[in-house]
Amino acid sequence: MSNESEPVIRVEGLSAGYGEEVILDDISFDVYPGEVFVIAGGSGCGKTTLLKNMIGLLEPDAGCVLIDGDDIVAASGRSRHRILRKIGVMFQTGALFGSMTLLENVRLELDEFTDLPRDAANLIASMKLDLVGLGGYGDYMPAELSGGMQKRAAIARAMVLDPQILFLDEPSAGLDPVTSAGLDGLIRRLAKSLKITFVIVTHELASIYAVADRVIMLEKEARKIVAAGPPEQLRDSTDNAWVRRFFHRQAE
């Protein structure tokens, strides 16, 4: 992954927490166009907190998040809406609406944010389901599908407005290894064919090796990034003992 282009995401001096508790302390990094960028670390290290700050769900205590050079925290009104149109999000649970079919779930943001006629919106939603391997499942309800299929449908919904960046929170959570590997393969295919930038929160080693161009490692006690680089480099060359244990699955 070349870093010659301008970053599509820039996190600068970000500190975040809840009340008096500091979770992340003055962290900075860039994400480049077309990159599959993984945020990893142990439980409670702030992975999801960081993700929520990056998508504007939480406001950092200090620092900023720039999407294509625009500050997602400082923006409001139309400016903020324009930034948010550049991103799609898949939350850990998938967060599909159980009372709606898959097609209706995927079409939801088209109905809300565009003036497309229903036939056109249905066609686009169907195309997104095809992209994730769920062609022909548009009339199914979420409860009729496996966990892996629900995750794929959630990715289709996150892509429906053609965002530049997709944020995925623990996409492999609750999936068996075979299903998880299939989801990893889908992520790599989408990144390559659609040139989408992915930011993925995960602690699943197999998925990190399968999808990541680059990883940042958060550590709970340090409240900072303690290592960054391609996963194989972190596995083989890190001088951080905790990162070494993480990548070699070693107990303390």
Residue, then its C-alpha position, 0 to 999 in steps of 0.5 A: m500500500s503506497n502512502e504517496s497519496e493524501p490520507v483519506i482519514r487523519v486522526e490528530g492528537l485524539s484523546a477520548g474517554y467517559g467522564e473522568e476515565v481516559i481511554l485514549d490519550d493523544i493518538s495520531f495516525d493516517v489512513y490512505p485511500g484503498e487501504v484495509f486498515v485494522i484497529a486491534g488490541g485486547s479487550g477494553c483498550g478503546k478500539t470501539t471508542l476510537l471507531k465511534n470518535m472516527i464516525g462522529l458518534l462520540e466527540p473526543d475530549a481533545g484532537c480531531v478526525l479529518i475525513d478528506g481534510d474536513d473535521i467531522v467533529a467541528a462540522s455541522g448542518r450540511s457540511r456534516h451531512r456531506i462528510l457522513r455521506k462519504i462513510g458507511v458503518m457496519f456495527q458489531t451486531g449487524a443492527l438489521f431491523g427484524s421487521m423488514t426484509l433484507l431488501e428493505n433494510v438495504r434500501l433504507e438509507l436510499d429512502e431516507f437520503t435520496d429522492l429515487p423512485r422505489d423501482a430504482a432504489n430496489l434495483i440499487a439495493s438488489m445490486k448491493l446484495d448481489l455484491v455480498g453474495l446474497g442475490g435472491y435473498g431480498d425477500y428474506m427476513p433477518a431471522e431467516l438467515s445465518g449470522g454470517m449472512q446477516k453480517r453480509a447484509a449489513i455490509a450491503r446496507a453500509m455500501v448502499l450510498d456508495p461511500q468512500i470508506l467503510f467502517l466495520d466493528e468486529p465483523s467476525a464476532g460470533l462467526d465460526p472460522v469457515t464463515s469468518a474466512g468467507l467474510d474476510g475474502l469478501i472484504r478483500r474482494l470489495a476493497k480491490s474491486l471497488k477501491i473502498t477504504f476499510v477501517i476494521v475493528t477486530h481482535e481476531l488474528a486470522s482475520i487480521y492476517a487475511v485482510a489487513d494492509r496495516v494495523i495499529m495496536l492499542e494497549k489498555e494500560a498505555r492508552k496509546i498506539v503501541a505498534a503500527g505496521p503490516p501484521e506480519q511485520l508486527r508478528d516478526s519484528t516488534d520489540n513490544a512484549w505485549v504486541r509479540r504475545f498478541f500476535h503469537r497467542q502467548a499467555e502472560 
